[in-house]
Amino acid sequence: QSARATRTLVIAGIPDGLVQDELMADILTIHFQKSRNNGGDVEEVTYPTRNKGVAYVTFEDQEVVENVLKKDQHLLQDRRLPRHYPLTVSRCCDNVSSSLIYLMILP
């Protein structure tokens, strides 16, 4: 599980309520798979989450995570969105992953 956390990024700044949640998850997947965004193979996108405008993107390869973090600015753009939206991309902190593990083992 902790290996998965190192391949997961927290994405903030997602516009809320513009499109259906499933569609936004697809838009995020496409964004982070594009080479121009330093992206690569996406294992999973978790959206929506408990936090409004936040998603978790898990990549198949750790190297892609590092490349995505190196990109100066991520602009979410899709023909289904009215404009471009700047995203904040950060590592999934260890506290998050350990609390997730804790939640999973609760009855």
SVG drawing of the C-alpha trace seen along z (x, -y; Angstrom):
<svg xmlns="http://www.w3.org/2000/svg" viewBox="-23 -30 35 36">
<polyline fill="none" stroke="black" stroke-width="0.4" points="0.0,0.0 2.8,-2.5 4.3,-1.8 1.0,-2.8 1.1,-6.0 4.4,-7.0 2.9,-6.7 -0.1,-8.8 -0.4,-12.6 -2.9,-15.0 -4.5,-17.2 -6.2,-20.4 -7.9,-23.2 -10.4,-21.1 -13.4,-23.1 -16.4,-21.8 -19.9,-21.2 -19.0,-22.0 -19.3,-18.4 -20.4,-15.1 -17.9,-13.5 -17.2,-10.6 -16.5,-12.9 -14.1,-15.0 -12.3,-11.8 -11.9,-11.0 -10.6,-14.5 -8.1,-14.2 -6.9,-10.8 -6.4,-12.2 -4.5,-15.2 -2.1,-13.1 -1.5,-10.6 -0.4,-13.3 3.3,-13.5 3.1,-17.3 2.1,-17.3 5.1,-15.0 2.4,-12.3 2.3,-8.5 0.1,-5.5 -2.5,-6.3 -3.5,-3.4 -6.5,-5.1 -8.1,-8.5 -10.1,-8.9 -12.6,-11.7 -14.7,-13.0 -13.1,-12.9 -14.2,-14.2 -12.4,-17.4 -14.1,-19.6 -12.0,-20.2 -9.4,-17.5 -8.5,-14.3 -5.9,-11.5 -4.1,-10.3 -2.2,-7.0 0.4,-6.3 1.7,-2.9 5.3,-4.0 7.1,-6.0 9.2,-7.7 6.1,-9.3 5.2,-10.8 8.6,-12.5 8.2,-13.8 4.7,-15.2 6.0,-17.0 8.8,-18.6 6.3,-20.4 6.0,-24.0 2.3,-24.5 -0.5,-22.1 -3.4,-23.7 -6.5,-21.5 -8.0,-22.1 -10.7,-20.2 -13.2,-21.2 -15.9,-20.3 -14.6,-22.9 -15.3,-26.7 -11.7,-27.7 -8.3,-26.5 -7.9,-25.7 -4.6,-25.8 -4.0,-22.7 -1.9,-22.3 0.0,-19.0 1.7,-17.6 2.8,-14.3 0.5,-12.2 1.9,-12.7 2.7,-9.8 0.2,-10.9 -2.6,-10.5 -1.5,-7.0 -1.1,-5.8 -4.5,-7.1 -6.0,-5.4 -4.4,-2.2 -5.8,-2.7 -9.3,-3.2 -9.0,-0.1 -8.3,2.1 -11.2,0.8 -14.1,3.2"/>
</svg>
